[in-house]
Amino acid sequence: MLKVPKNDLRIEEDPFILLGYGMNSYFKIMLQMMYMCILISLVAVPLMWTYSTGAGLTGYALYSLGSLQGATNYCT
């Protein structure tokens, strides 16, 4: 009985190996960028919700850029 070569087993696990290093690195970078965008969204959405409601400005939020009241000069 013949053994299956290790390279053939790797190709069965990941068929993109045949495309070369460039395509594999492209897919890895796209996956990393997708994870980064998800992480940024998870951080930014609560901040946008807090500042859109105008409520909850207590604690550290009082000293952030959203509550510097720069618009009061134009609104009064």
C-alpha angles and dihedrals in degrees: 000000000000124000120233110243118247092240091059090050091052090050091052090052095045116016092186090075087084090062094063138237097303096060093043092051090047091056092046092051092048090051092049091049090050091053090047092052091049090051093048090048092051089054098041102045096065090047092051091047092050094051095041093058094047089217130106097049096149132118114006093356090073090067099046129103092260094067102042088105094224090152094061091083091061098038100052 
